[in-house]
Amino acid sequence: MPRNAANYVLKYVSSRNALRNWRHINIPEEFFFQTVLGNSHFRKRIINNNLRYVDWQYRNGSIPAYLDDTDYLKIKKTKCFFARKIDSNISRIL
């Protein structure tokens, strides 16, 4: 994260009592930085690619889908570094 973006987040947290406002929000904390910066002038500089392969279809009893062996080649064709959701009971390969 660029220094000016990090400084913006720190200023946001200290000047707007943001943490108190976030107390009742029901999202994972890893979305905090993306949400703060996505609602700022930095949004034009954010690349919307988290390099994570996710299948948002209902499959294998879940949304997003638990990935299985049929996803292996699809994942390899992407530039993703991560994949979500993997269960060794569903796929030993992944």
mmCIF file of the C-alpha atoms, coordinates in Angstrom:
data_MODEL
# 
_entry.id   MODEL 
# 
loop_
_atom_site.group_PDB 
_atom_site.id 
_atom_site.type_symbol 
_atom_site.label_atom_id 
_atom_site.label_alt_id 
_atom_site.label_comp_id 
_atom_site.label_asym_id 
_atom_site.label_entity_id 
_atom_site.label_seq_id 
_atom_site.pdbx_PDB_ins_code 
_atom_site.Cartn_x 
_atom_site.Cartn_y 
_atom_site.Cartn_z 
_atom_site.occupancy 
_atom_site.B_iso_or_equiv 
_atom_site.pdbx_formal_charge 
_atom_site.auth_seq_id 
_atom_site.auth_comp_id 
_atom_site.auth_asym_id 
_atom_site.auth_atom_id 
_atom_site.pdbx_PDB_model_num 
ATOM 1  C CA . MET A 1 1  ? 0.000   0.000   0.000   1.00 0.00 ? 1  MET A CA 1 
ATOM 2  C CA . PRO A 1 2  ? 1.433   3.414   -0.883  1.00 0.00 ? 2  PRO A CA 1 
ATOM 3  C CA . ARG A 1 3  ? 2.393   5.623   2.057   1.00 0.00 ? 3  ARG A CA 1 
ATOM 4  C CA . ASN A 1 4  ? -0.182  8.303   1.192   1.00 0.00 ? 4  ASN A CA 1 
ATOM 5  C CA . ALA A 1 5  ? -2.971  5.698   1.167   1.00 0.00 ? 5  ALA A CA 1 
ATOM 6  C CA . ALA A 1 6  ? -1.837  4.313   4.537   1.00 0.00 ? 6  ALA A CA 1 
ATOM 7  C CA . ASN A 1 7  ? -1.737  7.853   5.938   1.00 0.00 ? 7  ASN A CA 1 
ATOM 8  C CA . TYR A 1 8  ? -5.270  8.430   4.643   1.00 0.00 ? 8  TYR A CA 1 
ATOM 9  C CA . VAL A 1 9  ? -6.516  5.320   6.483   1.00 0.00 ? 9  VAL A CA 1 
ATOM 10 C CA . LEU A 1 10 ? -4.770  6.371   9.708   1.00 0.00 ? 10 LEU A CA 1 
ATOM 11 C CA . LYS A 1 11 ? -6.248  9.853   9.459   1.00 0.00 ? 11 LYS A CA 1 
ATOM 12 C CA . TYR A 1 12 ? -9.692  8.381   8.731   1.00 0.00 ? 12 TYR A CA 1 
ATOM 13 C CA . VAL A 1 13 ? -9.525  6.172   11.807  1.00 0.00 ? 13 VAL A CA 1 
ATOM 14 C CA . SER A 1 14 ? -8.351  8.908   14.153  1.00 0.00 ? 14 SER A CA 1 
ATOM 15 C CA . SER A 1 15 ? -10.461 11.826  12.939  1.00 0.00 ? 15 SER A CA 1 
ATOM 16 C CA . ARG A 1 16 ? -13.873 10.272  12.353  1.00 0.00 ? 16 ARG A CA 1 
ATOM 17 C CA . ASN A 1 17 ? -14.243 7.797   15.215  1.00 0.00 ? 17 ASN A CA 1 
ATOM 18 C CA . ALA A 1 18 ? -14.477 5.214   12.480  1.00 0.00 ? 18 ALA A CA 1 
ATOM 19 C CA . LEU A 1 19 ? -13.786 2.218   14.669  1.00 0.00 ? 19 LEU A CA 1 
ATOM 20 C CA . ARG A 1 20 ? -16.827 3.026   16.784  1.00 0.00 ? 20 ARG A CA 1 
ATOM 21 C CA . ASN A 1 21 ? -18.920 3.229   13.601  1.00 0.00 ? 21 ASN A CA 1 
ATOM 22 C CA . TRP A 1 22 ? -17.570 -0.123  12.389  1.00 0.00 ? 22 TRP A CA 1 
ATOM 23 C CA . ARG A 1 23 ? -18.432 -1.930  15.632  1.00 0.00 ? 23 ARG A CA 1 
ATOM 24 C CA . HIS A 1 24 ? -21.835 -3.063  14.351  1.00 0.00 ? 24 HIS A CA 1 
ATOM 25 C CA . ILE A 1 25 ? -20.881 -3.848  10.761  1.00 0.00 ? 25 ILE A CA 1 
ATOM 26 C CA . ASN A 1 26 ? -21.160 -7.524  9.885   1.00 0.00 ? 26 ASN A CA 1 
ATOM 27 C CA . ILE A 1 27 ? -18.259 -7.985  7.443   1.00 0.00 ? 27 ILE A CA 1 
ATOM 28 C CA . PRO A 1 28 ? -14.813 -9.546  7.858   1.00 0.00 ? 28 PRO A CA 1 
ATOM 29 C CA . GLU A 1 29 ? -12.157 -7.139  9.103   1.00 0.00 ? 29 GLU A CA 1 
ATOM 30 C CA . GLU A 1 30 ? -9.986  -7.805  6.049   1.00 0.00 ? 30 GLU A CA 1 
ATOM 31 C CA . PHE A 1 31 ? -12.393 -5.602  4.060   1.00 0.00 ? 31 PHE A CA 1 
ATOM 32 C CA . PHE A 1 32 ? -11.668 -2.563  6.227   1.00 0.00 ? 32 PHE A CA 1 
ATOM 33 C CA . PHE A 1 33 ? -8.857  -1.054  4.142   1.00 0.00 ? 33 PHE A CA 1 
ATOM 34 C CA . GLN A 1 34 ? -10.566 -1.794  0.837   1.00 0.00 ? 34 GLN A CA 1 
ATOM 35 C CA . THR A 1 35 ? -13.788 -0.183  2.027   1.00 0.00 ? 35 THR A CA 1 
ATOM 36 C CA . VAL A 1 36 ? -12.123 2.948   3.415   1.00 0.00 ? 36 VAL A CA 1 
ATOM 37 C CA . LEU A 1 37 ? -9.950  3.444   0.337   1.00 0.00 ? 37 LEU A CA 1 
ATOM 38 C CA . GLY A 1 38 ? -12.726 2.405   -2.064  1.00 0.00 ? 38 GLY A CA 1 
ATOM 39 C CA . ASN A 1 39 ? -14.867 5.225   -0.693  1.00 0.00 ? 39 ASN A CA 1 
ATOM 40 C CA . SER A 1 40 ? -12.119 7.806   -1.095  1.00 0.00 ? 40 SER A CA 1 
ATOM 41 C CA . HIS A 1 41 ? -10.331 9.586   -3.893  1.00 0.00 ? 41 HIS A CA 1 
ATOM 42 C CA . PHE A 1 42 ? -7.959  6.576   -3.997  1.00 0.00 ? 42 PHE A CA 1 
ATOM 43 C CA . ARG A 1 43 ? -10.677 4.403   -5.607  1.00 0.00 ? 43 ARG A CA 1 
ATOM 44 C CA . LYS A 1 44 ? -9.487  5.402   -9.102  1.00 0.00 ? 44 LYS A CA 1 
ATOM 45 C CA . ARG A 1 45 ? -6.068  3.902   -8.338  1.00 0.00 ? 45 ARG A CA 1 
ATOM 46 C CA . ILE A 1 46 ? -7.283  0.565   -6.931  1.00 0.00 ? 46 ILE A CA 1 
ATOM 47 C CA . ILE A 1 47 ? -6.869  -2.439  -9.194  1.00 0.00 ? 47 ILE A CA 1 
ATOM 48 C CA . ASN A 1 48 ? -9.899  -4.648  -8.704  1.00 0.00 ? 48 ASN A CA 1 
ATOM 49 C CA . ASN A 1 49 ? -8.103  -7.988  -8.751  1.00 0.00 ? 49 ASN A CA 1 
ATOM 50 C CA . ASN A 1 50 ? -7.239  -9.808  -5.560  1.00 0.00 ? 50 ASN A CA 1 
ATOM 51 C CA . LEU A 1 51 ? -5.539  -12.659 -7.465  1.00 0.00 ? 51 LEU A CA 1 
ATOM 52 C CA . ARG A 1 52 ? -7.889  -15.150 -5.819  1.00 0.00 ? 52 ARG A CA 1 
ATOM 53 C CA . TYR A 1 53 ? -9.789  -17.769 -7.789  1.00 0.00 ? 53 TYR A CA 1 
ATOM 54 C CA . VAL A 1 54 ? -13.377 -18.052 -6.531  1.00 0.00 ? 54 VAL A CA 1 
ATOM 55 C CA . ASP A 1 55 ? -16.347 -19.815 -8.101  1.00 0.00 ? 55 ASP A CA 1 
ATOM 56 C CA . TRP A 1 56 ? -19.417 -17.897 -6.957  1.00 0.00 ? 56 TRP A CA 1 
ATOM 57 C CA . GLN A 1 57 ? -21.835 -20.603 -8.172  1.00 0.00 ? 57 GLN A CA 1 
ATOM 58 C CA . TYR A 1 58 ? -23.650 -23.016 -5.869  1.00 0.00 ? 58 TYR A CA 1 
ATOM 59 C CA . ARG A 1 59 ? -21.681 -26.233 -6.075  1.00 0.00 ? 59 ARG A CA 1 
ATOM 60 C CA . ASN A 1 60 ? -20.587 -28.951 -3.656  1.00 0.00 ? 60 ASN A CA 1 
ATOM 61 C CA . GLY A 1 61 ? -23.093 -27.663 -1.121  1.00 0.00 ? 61 GLY A CA 1 
ATOM 62 C CA . SER A 1 62 ? -21.831 -24.091 -0.860  1.00 0.00 ? 62 SER A CA 1 
ATOM 63 C CA . ILE A 1 63 ? -21.764 -20.564 -2.267  1.00 0.00 ? 63 ILE A CA 1 
ATOM 64 C CA . PRO A 1 64 ? -19.013 -19.808 -3.091  1.00 0.00 ? 64 PRO A CA 1 
ATOM 65 C CA . ALA A 1 65 ? -18.443 -23.333 -4.304  1.00 0.00 ? 65 ALA A CA 1 
ATOM 66 C CA . TYR A 1 66 ? -16.042 -25.711 -2.664  1.00 0.00 ? 66 TYR A CA 1 
ATOM 67 C CA . LEU A 1 67 ? -13.549 -26.246 -5.442  1.00 0.00 ? 67 LEU A CA 1 
ATOM 68 C CA . ASP A 1 68 ? -12.952 -29.746 -6.725  1.00 0.00 ? 68 ASP A CA 1 
ATOM 69 C CA . ASP A 1 69 ? -10.704 -31.575 -9.185  1.00 0.00 ? 69 ASP A CA 1 
ATOM 70 C CA . THR A 1 70 ? -12.595 -30.096 -12.142 1.00 0.00 ? 70 THR A CA 1 
ATOM 71 C CA . ASP A 1 71 ? -11.314 -26.647 -11.145 1.00 0.00 ? 71 ASP A CA 1 
ATOM 72 C CA . TYR A 1 72 ? -7.624  -27.519 -11.333 1.00 0.00 ? 72 TYR A CA 1 
ATOM 73 C CA . LEU A 1 73 ? -7.052  -26.599 -14.987 1.00 0.00 ? 73 LEU A CA 1 
ATOM 74 C CA . LYS A 1 74 ? -9.254  -23.497 -14.671 1.00 0.00 ? 74 LYS A CA 1 
ATOM 75 C CA . ILE A 1 75 ? -7.129  -22.272 -11.772 1.00 0.00 ? 75 ILE A CA 1 
ATOM 76 C CA . LYS A 1 76 ? -3.882  -22.982 -13.637 1.00 0.00 ? 76 LYS A CA 1 
ATOM 77 C CA . LYS A 1 77 ? -5.068  -20.856 -16.590 1.00 0.00 ? 77 LYS A CA 1 
ATOM 78 C CA . THR A 1 78 ? -5.475  -17.791 -14.369 1.00 0.00 ? 78 THR A CA 1 
ATOM 79 C CA . LYS A 1 79 ? -2.841  -15.557 -12.815 1.00 0.00 ? 79 LYS A CA 1 
ATOM 80 C CA . CYS A 1 80 ? -4.329  -16.113 -9.367  1.00 0.00 ? 80 CYS A CA 1 
ATOM 81 C CA . PHE A 1 81 ? -2.048  -16.816 -6.407  1.00 0.00 ? 81 PHE A CA 1 
ATOM 82 C CA . PHE A 1 82 ? -4.842  -18.021 -4.128  1.00 0.00 ? 82 PHE A CA 1 
ATOM 83 C CA . ALA A 1 83 ? -8.006  -20.114 -4.384  1.00 0.00 ? 83 ALA A CA 1 
ATOM 84 C CA . ARG A 1 84 ? -11.098 -20.178 -2.223  1.00 0.00 ? 84 ARG A CA 1 
ATOM 85 C CA . LYS A 1 85 ? -12.693 -22.631 -0.896  1.00 0.00 ? 85 LYS A CA 1 
ATOM 86 C CA . ILE A 1 86 ? -10.839 -25.911 -0.765  1.00 0.00 ? 86 ILE A CA 1 
ATOM 87 C CA . ASP A 1 87 ? -11.716 -28.947 1.328   1.00 0.00 ? 87 ASP A CA 1 
ATOM 88 C CA . SER A 1 88 ? -9.470  -32.032 1.262   1.00 0.00 ? 88 SER A CA 1 
ATOM 89 C CA . ASN A 1 89 ? -12.556 -34.242 1.603   1.00 0.00 ? 89 ASN A CA 1 
ATOM 90 C CA . ILE A 1 90 ? -13.817 -32.878 -1.726  1.00 0.00 ? 90 ILE A CA 1 
ATOM 91 C CA . SER A 1 91 ? -10.523 -32.636 -3.600  1.00 0.00 ? 91 SER A CA 1 
ATOM 92 C CA . ARG A 1 92 ? -7.223  -34.270 -2.751  1.00 0.00 ? 92 ARG A CA 1 
ATOM 93 C CA . ILE A 1 93 ? -5.513  -32.655 -5.778  1.00 0.00 ? 93 ILE A CA 1 
ATOM 94 C CA . LEU A 1 94 ? -6.158  -29.086 -4.713  1.00 0.00 ? 94 LEU A CA 1 
# 
